[in-house]
Amino acid sequence: MARHQAAHLLLAPKQLKSDAEPWLQSMDASHEPNALVGQERAVSAIARAQQQRSPYSHVYMSLPAGVIPYDVIQQLSVEQQWSSQGMQDWVYLANPEDERAPLCVNLPAGTAEQALLDLWEFLNTEISKREGMTDSLADKYNSAGYRHYLQRIADKAFEDIPGNALSNIIVSHSEPQPWVFCEHVTAATLFGDIRVQNIEGQLNTELHLIRSGALLEANGGTLLIQANELLTQPELWRQLKHVIRSGRYQWRQAPTSSYGTLHYEPEPIPIDIKLILVGSRDLFSQLRDIDAEFSNFFPYFAEFRSFYPVHQFGAAPYGAFLSYLENTARCVPLAACARLSLLNFSAEMAEHQNELSLDAVALVQVLEEADAIAQEAGEQRITGPMIEKAINDAEQRERLLAELNWQSILERQIIIDTEGEAIGQINGLTVVSMAGIEFGEPSRITATVHYGEGDIIDIERKAELSGSIHTKGIMILTAYLANLFARQEPMPLSATLVFEQSYHEVDGDSASLAELCCLMSALSETPIDQSIAVTGAIDQFGNVQAIGGINEKIHGYFEICKLRGLSRHHGVIVPKSNMINLHLRQDVVDAVAAGQFAIYAVNHATEAFELLMGTACGEPLSDDNETLFGRVHHRLQDALAQQHPARPSFWKRWFGRSA
């Protein structure tokens, strides 16, 4: 069959990946390291929230996977000059009137230890000789609570103060850091606790058994909390909201003993804090839906990007992000060719020709492995081939499952034809996710046609192996066919569709173009070129729409064709709207340049029909048997005539008289 090609569908090698060379040339290698490149929107939201100290001005910070939270937080705190002026030392002192209700006292940051030594000296001084000491010590530490306590014990000696301990330092800031990140969230790590001791079978608690949590350590500054861990513990979330609302932290009662509750009630501590919840966008959406109060307390949403839009900000600032990656990896210097290879990998991760990845973890891992390769070779610089080897080695470590699947195809245990022609059979492109590994592979889709009422039977759905989005795709292609061929008369033919040798749930609509092409082949009885695989979604009018995983899908089919031996006929059809997402491996680009592999981009299903079946589509109600639509129309009319032998055709009813 002569292949019918439209020249504008065939993509050139330069259209298959980003050109990182101009980006590299615009970057200054001496950029100061910057982990916040491209994050202006999120940075601005946090800065605005930090200017306010009300209970209703806290932040939800959405960090995508790959962003290193500590680096982001540290740079934000430095650049925005998060304040630590409100951070103080906090101590609990024995209550002269009630040993079960210790008193909290705030002191200037870093002075708690000396203040307690002075308090010890004060109590060791004879009462008659304390004149003037109270005012002197109170002025020294400029603390109303400390002054008040000195006044309460002005006429008391050590033996007059109940309990076994005089004081306990709860929070001490020798060098105040303006933020605390509570990453592992429990009641103890977040709020602190009051421990209990067992003395001769009796449970008891005392002043020295009070321990602070992140809330008190960050009091006066900024507290960041891992949102997912917090919100899986509803009681902690309710307690935190109460603290925000009331502006003070009240200790929970100590555990109950066999003799009843241990009544121990330290004085509540006033709280002045900026809260930042750190989590995902999905969790943020769930919180807004589930908790009506959430938006009241957390009106600021700081969403960090997972990609850097070069077309929006220019490539030059990304050089500072590369410097940050190099510092984080602590690797030997990068040659220019290494930075180019790293940019290419970053663009591949972003899956967009005008974007670069901000996945710091993945990029640092590549740099660390390339650094190890450089050390093994005794080199003092990382080169481009070293970066590429690190990337290839990482991919190779994850390829076992993919290779086992490809081997099954090569051995014909899984039937995938990449040569010849067949009616009602096509290779769709899929992404397989197994054990956390994703790879592309072709999947054989077949269709058969029989007399019926125009419905399309999705065997995957009947077998309960179809997800809701895939089912929606089948309904859409059914609507497209009905719009073409059943406007005036019913379709007397039905069809069945199936993913052959598929034993897991199929979901997504990215196979709907392939399924439609397969159905059109079966309806028109026109063979499909098996050397071309297809991916893409469609709408009811046949327009081809973008899909995800485009690069993995192409790579998966290319591997099968390469293992069998590339010909000048192998290729794939992809949505034209996905061209911006193409960033293919160099071996694929080279094969395209050599004419051994082709990538076609289409806007409409009819372009795919003509390319796959080498036949013009024609008009939907045409009797021209040389066109695809004409063949379908002719077959439908024959089927109608066989179902209703005495019934005049649609054309005769409108334009002529029956004899």
Secondary structure, DSSP 4 states (H G I P E B T S, - for coil): ------GGGBPPGGGSS---HHHHHT--TTPPP-TTTT-HHHHHHHHHHHT--STT--EEEE--TT--HHHHHHHHHHHTT---TT--EEEEE--SS-TTSPEEEEE-TT-HHHHHHHHHHHHHS-GGG-TTHHHHHHHHHT-HHHHHHHHHTTT--GGGS-SS-SEEEEE--SS--SEEEE-S--HHHHHEEE--EEETTEEE--GGGEEE-HHHHTTTSEEEEEHHHHHTSHHHHHHHHHHHHHSEE-PPPPPEETTEE----PPPEE---EEEEEE-HHHHHHHHHH-TTHHHH--EEEEPPSEEEHHHH-STTHHHHHHHHHHHHTPPPBPHHHHHHHHHHHHHHHTSTTEEE--HHHHHHHHHHHHHHHHHTT-SSB-HHHHHHHHHHHHHHT-HHHHHHHHHHHTTSS----SSEETTEEEEEEEEEETTEEEEEEEEEEEEEEESSS-EEEHHHHTT-B-HHHHHHHHHHHHHHHHHH-SSS---EEEEEEETT--S-B--STTHHHHHHHHHHHHHT--EETTEEE--EE-TT-BEE--S-HHHHHHHHHHHHHHH---SS-EEEEEGGGGGG----HHHHHHHHTTSSEEEEESBHHHHHHHHHSS----TT---TTSHHHHHHHHHHHHHHHH-TTSPPHHHHHHS---
